[in-house]
Amino acid sequence: MSTPNTLAKSLATLAAGTLFGFGLSISTMIRPEVVLDFLRFKDLGLMLVMGGAVGVVLLTYKLAPRILTRPLLDDHFHRHPSAWNRDTAVGAALFGMGWGLCGVCPGPAIAGLGAGNWDLLWALAGISLGALVQGLRAKI
């Protein structure tokens, strides 16, 4: 049985994921042809979506710790350090090439399934296979 705090975190995660999925759907980012037009500079409407996302993340990560003494569903704010290395650069390049070739990244692909775009299963299979290969490679 889950504790109230775990239940609250689970419900907050579900609500955030639902909101994210609806946002991707409304912005048409779940349609690979729209993403590919954006990447070809034919339709820059997704620039507003990305700009809005960057703004929300910037406000959340920079202002929330200054305004709140602690997060709503945790006891302290966590730092997320990142380290750039060869593996990060190679992974980013592979992700970008995959996104550019098929117009799909994981979040919109999953949201697209919810809209009935079953062709995205092929892209998700490729994404899953890539994650599996990386996980196996990391163990070596």
Disulfide bonds with the S-S distance in Angstrom:
none
